[in-house]
Amino acid sequence: MEENKARRVVDALRELGTDAHLAHVGVYQFGITVKLVDGREAVWDSDDTATLEAQVMRNGMLVGFVPDIEGSDAFTEEQVIDAIVRTDYDAPIATRKMTAPTPAPALAKEGGLFRRFRDGFRYK
């Protein structure tokens, strides 16, 4: 996923109350990490492919995954956000919920006041 797109998706997820973070998974390779309530985390779209998928990890070990979402190579940012929010991570092979959960209170944007300084002014 392109860095600025990943950053915008993370910001939108945090506005919906989802504990999302920008994942730096390689040189110029970015994804989205969603912290789950039981110590697991879902790492979305970190393998630099066109489709949207995720690995669910606990303590560095793979404990589940979200298979490629059909048609996700043409998703808009809003559709990516909806897909991440509606995912049910309870089973080893995650599924999508029919309806989105109610939004939780918004979380602050990552980086705070010095966000652009720390990131080298790479975005607007």
Buried (B, 14 or more C-beta within 10 A) or exposed (E): BEBEBBBBBBBBBBBBBBBBBBBBBEEEBBBBBBEBEEEBBBBBBBBEEEBBBBBBBEEEEEBBBBEBBEEBEEBEEEBBBBBBBBBEBEEEEBEBEEEEEEEEEEBEEBBEEEEEEEBEEEEE
